Structure formats: C-alpha cells, structure tokens
Amino acid sequence: MDTPDTAAQRALRALRARWDATATAAGATRDPAPYADRLLAAWAEPQRRYHTTAHLADVLARIDVLAGHAADPAAVELAAWFHDAVYRPDRSENEERSAALAERALPELGVGADRTAETARLVRLTVTHDPAPGDTNGEVLCDADLGVLAGTPDAYAAYAGAVRAEYGFVPDEAFRAGRAAVLRQLLALPRLFRTPYGTAHWEAPARRNLEAELAALT
C-alpha cells in the first residue's frame, strides 16, 4: 500500500501532467512547468481545508465527464486551475483576484487573447455559478465546481467539515446562521446544475445533501 506521502506525490505528478496537457491544448508557447509550480503552491497554502489540490483534481475529473458539452474545453480547464488560485476565507474578492491572475499569467505563457479573456470570464462566473442560457463553457465549469454537493452522505459530510474548518475563525453561532443562509439560497434555485448530465445525475442527491445539512444546522 502506498504511504500517504507517496500518494500525495503521485497526485501532484498527475496534476502537473494534466496542467502540461491543458496548457499545450490551450496554445501555450512557453514551458508550462513554472506556472504549474506557482499554481500548485497557491492551491496548497496552509489556510485551505476545502479549496485544496484535492478540490482542483475533483473539479478537473468532473470536467472530464462534462467536457463534451463545452464549446472550448481548454478554456474551461484553464478556468478550473485559476478559479480558486487566490483564496482567503476572510476576503470577498477571491474570484476577481484569481481572474486577474489568469489575465497576467496566460499571456506570459503564450495563450491567445481570446482564450485568456474567456478563462477570466469563467473564473468570475464562479462568484454566482449562474451561467446564461447557452453558455456551455460556463455550465460545465459551474456544474463541475458544484458537483461536490452531490457526493455520498459521507463525502458530503467531509466537504461540509472542511468548509467549517476554513472558517474556523468564525464563532459557531455566526457560522451556522451564515451557512444556513447559503444553503437556503442554493435550495431556492430552480436548478443547481445546468448541463444535461449534471441535471440527470447530480441534482437530486445534491438537494438531499443540502436539505440534510440545513436541518442539522437549524
């Protein structure tokens, strides 16, 4: 059996290989390896408990499931890499700063202006997770990001616990109130998922998980 360190190293190697393939598919003209170093270091910052390299890998895996729905899968994958590259749980401008990072890094890497702009737009879309009708790139990224909500009860409990850990500086009562408000907003949406696959496979279990967490909080 692999030791935890070996498993972690293998996961990082897989992410590096994935980044190299993504950058190449996106038209990069410079060596993508230094950019992988910087992104993976950002995703491994100590304040993170949920928004980690494991979350990044999970989002990329769900993009693989949904990629046939996207108009530009390379832009969607780039957006996945950047969407939480800047993350401080006590800040509200994480998505904007992550999008700005993409706007700086991708031209340096040699990615074209149109794909850079689309990547940054998609990163900013994760503020609301509300893509416009017909925005297939946005639908894929948002569904992949929210797919964690449709996990098994144990997986969902681990996700919810990691979110709570990221907000460890918030007192319990305030966290419960804020988290319950977020859950109610999600449950009030007519649809959590926009892709055909997400609607068919993730909508019902996600709603069950959200309702169970809300009941536990209140």
LOKEMAR-215003 format. One record per residue (C-alpha): residue in one letter; x, y, z. Coordinates in Angstrom, 1 decimal. Layout:
REM residues N
+-------+--------+--------+--------+
| torro |     px |     py |     pz |
+-------+--------+--------+--------+
|     A |      X |      Y |      Z |
...
+-------+--------+--------+--------+
REM end
This chain:
REM residues 218
+-------+--------+--------+--------+
| torro |     px |     py |     pz |
+-------+--------+--------+--------+
|     M |    0.0 |    0.0 |    0.0 |
|     D |    1.2 |    3.5 |   -0.8 |
|     T |    2.3 |    5.7 |    2.1 |
|     P |    0.3 |    9.0 |    2.4 |
|     D |    3.4 |   10.9 |    1.2 |
|     T |    3.7 |    8.7 |   -1.9 |
|     A |    0.1 |    9.0 |   -2.7 |
|     A |    0.3 |   12.8 |   -2.4 |
|     Q |    3.3 |   12.9 |   -4.6 |
|     R |    1.6 |   10.8 |   -7.2 |
|     A |   -1.4 |   13.1 |   -7.1 |
|     L |    0.8 |   16.1 |   -7.6 |
|     R |    2.6 |   14.4 |  -10.6 |
|     A |   -0.8 |   13.7 |  -12.1 |
|     L |   -1.8 |   17.3 |  -11.7 |
|     R |    1.4 |   18.5 |  -13.2 |
|     A |    0.9 |   16.3 |  -16.2 |
|     R |   -2.7 |   17.5 |  -16.5 |
|     W |   -1.5 |   21.1 |  -16.5 |
|     D |    1.1 |   20.5 |  -19.1 |
|     A |   -1.5 |   18.9 |  -21.4 |
|     T |   -4.1 |   21.6 |  -20.7 |
|     A |   -1.6 |   24.4 |  -21.4 |
|     T |   -0.4 |   22.7 |  -24.6 |
|     A |   -4.0 |   22.3 |  -25.8 |
|     A |   -4.7 |   25.9 |  -25.0 |
|     G |   -1.8 |   27.1 |  -27.3 |
|     A |    0.9 |   27.8 |  -24.8 |
|     T |    4.3 |   28.7 |  -26.3 |
|     R |    6.4 |   28.8 |  -23.2 |
|     D |    7.4 |   26.0 |  -20.8 |
|     P |    4.3 |   25.5 |  -18.6 |
|     A |    6.2 |   23.8 |  -15.7 |
|     P |    7.0 |   27.0 |  -13.8 |
|     Y |    3.3 |   28.0 |  -13.9 |
|     A |    2.4 |   24.6 |  -12.5 |
|     D |    4.8 |   25.2 |   -9.7 |
|     R |    3.2 |   28.6 |   -8.8 |
|     L |   -0.4 |   27.4 |   -9.1 |
|     L |    0.1 |   24.2 |   -7.1 |
|     A |    1.9 |   26.2 |   -4.4 |
|     A |   -1.1 |   28.5 |   -4.2 |
|     W |   -3.5 |   25.6 |   -4.0 |
|     A |   -1.5 |   24.1 |   -1.1 |
|     E |   -1.5 |   27.2 |    1.1 |
|     P |   -2.0 |   26.4 |    4.8 |
|     Q |   -5.3 |   28.3 |    5.3 |
|     R |   -7.0 |   26.0 |    2.9 |
|     R |   -9.1 |   23.0 |    4.1 |
|     Y |  -11.5 |   22.5 |    1.2 |
|     H |  -10.1 |   24.7 |   -1.6 |
|     T |   -7.1 |   22.4 |   -1.9 |
|     T |   -5.3 |   20.5 |   -4.7 |
|     A |   -7.8 |   17.7 |   -4.0 |
|     H |  -10.7 |   20.0 |   -4.9 |
|     L |   -8.9 |   21.1 |   -8.0 |
|     A |   -8.4 |   17.4 |   -9.0 |
|     D |  -12.1 |   16.7 |   -8.3 |
|     V |  -13.2 |   19.6 |  -10.5 |
|     L |  -11.0 |   18.5 |  -13.3 |
|     A |  -12.3 |   15.0 |  -13.1 |
|     R |  -15.9 |   16.3 |  -13.3 |
|     I |  -14.9 |   18.4 |  -16.3 |
|     D |  -13.8 |   15.2 |  -18.0 |
|     V |  -17.3 |   13.9 |  -17.5 |
|     L |  -18.9 |   17.0 |  -18.9 |
|     A |  -16.3 |   18.2 |  -21.5 |
|     G |  -18.4 |   17.1 |  -24.5 |
|     H |  -20.9 |   19.9 |  -23.5 |
|     A |  -18.3 |   22.7 |  -23.6 |
|     A |  -17.6 |   24.9 |  -26.6 |
|     D |  -14.0 |   25.4 |  -25.5 |
|     P |  -12.9 |   22.6 |  -23.1 |
|     A |   -9.4 |   24.1 |  -22.9 |
|     A |  -10.7 |   27.4 |  -21.6 |
|     V |  -12.8 |   25.6 |  -19.1 |
|     E |   -9.9 |   23.6 |  -17.8 |
|     L |   -7.7 |   26.7 |  -17.5 |
|     A |  -10.5 |   28.3 |  -15.6 |
|     A |  -10.6 |   25.4 |  -13.2 |
|     W |   -6.9 |   25.8 |  -12.5 |
|     F |   -7.3 |   29.5 |  -11.8 |
|     H |  -10.8 |   29.7 |  -10.2 |
|     D |   -9.6 |   29.4 |   -6.6 |
|     A |   -5.9 |   30.1 |   -7.2 |
|     V |   -6.3 |   33.1 |   -4.9 |
|     Y |   -8.2 |   32.1 |   -1.8 |
|     R |   -8.5 |   33.7 |    1.6 |
|     P |  -11.6 |   32.7 |    3.5 |
|     D |  -11.8 |   36.1 |    5.2 |
|     R |  -11.9 |   38.0 |    1.8 |
|     S |  -14.7 |   38.6 |   -0.7 |
|     E |  -12.6 |   39.4 |   -3.8 |
|     N |  -11.0 |   36.0 |   -4.3 |
|     E |  -12.6 |   35.3 |   -7.7 |
|     E |  -11.7 |   38.7 |   -9.0 |
|     R |   -8.1 |   38.3 |   -7.9 |
|     S |   -8.0 |   34.8 |   -9.4 |
|     A |   -9.3 |   36.1 |  -12.7 |
|     A |   -6.7 |   38.9 |  -12.7 |
|     L |   -4.0 |   36.3 |  -12.1 |
|     A |   -5.2 |   34.4 |  -15.1 |
|     E |   -5.1 |   37.6 |  -17.2 |
|     R |   -1.5 |   38.2 |  -16.2 |
|     A |   -0.2 |   34.6 |  -16.4 |
|     L |   -1.8 |   33.3 |  -19.5 |
|     P |   -0.4 |   35.9 |  -22.0 |
|     E |    3.0 |   35.3 |  -20.5 |
|     L |    2.5 |   31.6 |  -21.2 |
|     G |    1.6 |   32.4 |  -24.8 |
|     V |   -2.1 |   31.7 |  -24.6 |
|     G |   -4.1 |   33.8 |  -27.1 |
|     A |   -6.1 |   36.9 |  -26.1 |
|     D |   -9.5 |   35.4 |  -26.8 |
|     R |   -8.9 |   32.2 |  -24.7 |
|     T |   -7.3 |   34.3 |  -21.9 |
|     A |  -10.4 |   36.5 |  -21.8 |
|     E |  -12.7 |   33.5 |  -21.8 |
|     T |  -10.8 |   31.9 |  -19.0 |
|     A |  -11.0 |   35.1 |  -16.9 |
|     R |  -14.7 |   35.4 |  -17.6 |
|     L |  -15.3 |   31.9 |  -16.5 |
|     V |  -13.4 |   32.4 |  -13.3 |
|     R |  -15.5 |   35.5 |  -12.5 |
|     L |  -18.6 |   33.4 |  -13.2 |
|     T |  -17.9 |   31.3 |  -10.1 |
|     V |  -19.0 |   34.2 |   -7.9 |
|     T |  -22.6 |   33.4 |   -8.8 |
|     H |  -22.5 |   30.0 |  -10.5 |
|     D |  -25.3 |   31.4 |  -12.7 |
|     P |  -24.3 |   31.0 |  -16.4 |
|     A |  -26.5 |   32.5 |  -19.0 |
|     P |  -28.6 |   30.1 |  -21.2 |
|     G |  -26.4 |   28.8 |  -23.9 |
|     D |  -23.1 |   29.5 |  -22.1 |
|     T |  -21.9 |   25.9 |  -22.4 |
|     N |  -18.4 |   26.7 |  -21.1 |
|     G |  -19.9 |   28.3 |  -18.0 |
|     E |  -22.4 |   25.5 |  -17.5 |
|     V |  -19.6 |   22.9 |  -17.5 |
|     L |  -17.3 |   24.9 |  -15.1 |
|     C |  -20.1 |   25.7 |  -12.7 |
|     D |  -21.5 |   22.2 |  -12.6 |
|     A |  -18.0 |   20.7 |  -12.1 |
|     D |  -17.4 |   23.1 |   -9.2 |
|     L |  -20.8 |   22.4 |   -7.6 |
|     G |  -20.6 |   18.7 |   -8.2 |
|     V |  -19.2 |   18.1 |   -4.7 |
|     L |  -22.8 |   18.8 |   -3.4 |
|     A |  -23.9 |   15.5 |   -5.0 |
|     G |  -21.5 |   13.3 |   -3.1 |
|     T |  -22.4 |   10.4 |   -0.9 |
|     P |  -23.5 |   11.4 |    2.6 |
|     D |  -20.1 |   10.6 |    4.0 |
|     A |  -18.3 |   12.6 |    1.2 |
|     Y |  -20.7 |   15.5 |    1.7 |
|     A |  -20.1 |   15.5 |    5.4 |
|     A |  -16.3 |   15.6 |    4.8 |
|     Y |  -16.9 |   18.5 |    2.4 |
|     A |  -19.0 |   20.4 |    5.0 |
|     G |  -16.5 |   19.7 |    7.7 |
|     A |  -13.7 |   21.1 |    5.5 |
|     V |  -15.7 |   24.2 |    4.8 |
|     R |  -16.3 |   24.7 |    8.5 |
|     A |  -12.5 |   24.3 |    9.2 |
|     E |  -11.7 |   27.0 |    6.6 |
|     Y |  -14.0 |   29.4 |    8.6 |
|     G |  -12.6 |   28.3 |   12.0 |
|     F |  -12.2 |   32.0 |   12.9 |
|     V |  -16.0 |   32.5 |   12.8 |
|     P |  -17.9 |   31.7 |   16.0 |
|     D |  -20.2 |   28.7 |   15.8 |
|     E |  -23.5 |   30.7 |   16.0 |
|     A |  -22.5 |   33.1 |   13.3 |
|     F |  -21.2 |   30.3 |   11.1 |
|     R |  -24.4 |   28.3 |   11.5 |
|     A |  -26.5 |   31.4 |   10.5 |
|     G |  -24.4 |   32.3 |    7.6 |
|     R |  -24.1 |   28.7 |    6.3 |
|     A |  -27.8 |   28.2 |    6.6 |
|     A |  -28.5 |   31.3 |    4.6 |
|     V |  -26.2 |   29.9 |    1.8 |
|     L |  -27.9 |   26.6 |    1.9 |
|     R |  -31.4 |   28.2 |    1.6 |
|     Q |  -30.2 |   30.3 |   -1.3 |
|     L |  -29.0 |   27.2 |   -3.1 |
|     L |  -32.2 |   25.2 |   -2.4 |
|     A |  -34.3 |   28.2 |   -3.7 |
|     L |  -32.6 |   28.0 |   -7.1 |
|     P |  -34.8 |   26.3 |   -9.8 |
|     R |  -31.8 |   24.3 |  -10.9 |
|     L |  -28.4 |   23.7 |   -9.2 |
|     F |  -27.0 |   22.1 |  -12.4 |
|     R |  -27.3 |   23.2 |  -16.0 |
|     T |  -25.6 |   20.5 |  -18.1 |
|     P |  -27.8 |   17.5 |  -19.1 |
|     Y |  -25.5 |   15.2 |  -17.2 |
|     G |  -25.5 |   17.3 |  -14.1 |
|     T |  -29.3 |   17.7 |  -14.1 |
|     A |  -29.8 |   13.9 |  -14.5 |
|     H |  -27.2 |   12.6 |  -12.1 |
|     W |  -26.3 |   15.3 |   -9.5 |
|     E |  -29.4 |   17.5 |   -8.9 |
|     A |  -31.4 |   15.1 |   -6.7 |
|     P |  -28.6 |   13.9 |   -4.5 |
|     A |  -27.3 |   17.4 |   -4.1 |
|     R |  -30.6 |   18.7 |   -2.9 |
|     R |  -30.9 |   15.8 |   -0.4 |
|     N |  -27.5 |   16.7 |    1.0 |
|     L |  -28.3 |   20.4 |    1.2 |
|     E |  -31.6 |   19.7 |    3.0 |
|     A |  -29.9 |   17.3 |    5.4 |
|     E |  -27.2 |   19.9 |    6.3 |
|     L |  -29.7 |   22.7 |    6.7 |
|     A |  -31.8 |   20.5 |    9.0 |
|     A |  -28.7 |   19.7 |   11.1 |
|     L |  -27.8 |   23.4 |   11.4 |
|     T |  -31.2 |   24.6 |   12.3 |
+-------+--------+--------+--------+
REM end
